[in-house]
Amino acid sequence: MTALAHEVTPVVDNPVSDLDEVLWQAWKAMDLPEGYRAEIIEGAIEVSPTGRRRHTVLINRLRRALEAHMQGSGHAPYQDGNVIHCQKAWVPDLFVAPEDLDEIPDEEELGVDASGVAVVIEVVSPGRHNIERDRVRKRREYARAGIPVYVIVDDFDEDGAVLVLTLPNAQKAIYEGELRVPYGAEVEVPSGPAKGFTIGEEITRS
């Protein structure tokens, strides 16, 4: 569900407005039942349930493979954590950050600062609203935050595809680098601590 919505423009000149502050305070005051998460996405607080079985399977395959790939790198994958930027809050399915998260606290210690996050990964859930959130609105939000790599694992893009987005342009709220690979082929994370991490059939298989 969505609450406290206001009109959204794709480029934000002033990253924190009075309305941002209202949303931020409301988000901090929320007490959700187990199995739900709340995010601030483009001017709205959105509450969503945790994913279905397929969603959980994909996230855990990705997390285990990332842990093995980055062993000894000083970075690790995380899930179910708040990523904070300019009083916006997101809970990516996975994100890559330093092993010591105390290196990148947000100002209020509610999560981690987006400036220290190297990669975010979203596994798309079924439903028009969920698909649009990951493909469109979170894509803009992560670009605005300057997160270097955004990976979308999407069962609902034709027969399935992995999209790797790079080169964030914060002013335009876009990623200038885009590589889409259908399921069955392999794609690599091109930069950062997860550089060379391969997503292929071992991850995306049914």
Secondary structure as UniProt FT lines:
FT   STRAND          2..3
FT   HELIX           18..29
FT   TURN            34..35
FT   STRAND          36..40
FT   STRAND          45..49
FT   HELIX           53..69
FT   TURN            70..74
FT   STRAND          75..78
FT   STRAND          83..85
FT   TURN            86..87
FT   STRAND          88..90
FT   STRAND          94..98
FT   HELIX           101..103
FT   TURN            107..108
FT   STRAND          112..113
FT   HELIX           114..116
FT   STRAND          119..123
FT   HELIX           128..132
FT   HELIX           133..137
FT   HELIX           138..144
FT   TURN            145..146
FT   STRAND          149..154
FT   TURN            155..156
FT   TURN            158..159
FT   STRAND          161..169
FT   TURN            170..173
FT   STRAND          174..182
FT   TURN            183..184
FT   STRAND          187..188
FT   TURN            193..196
FT   STRAND          198..199
FT   HELIX           201..204
//
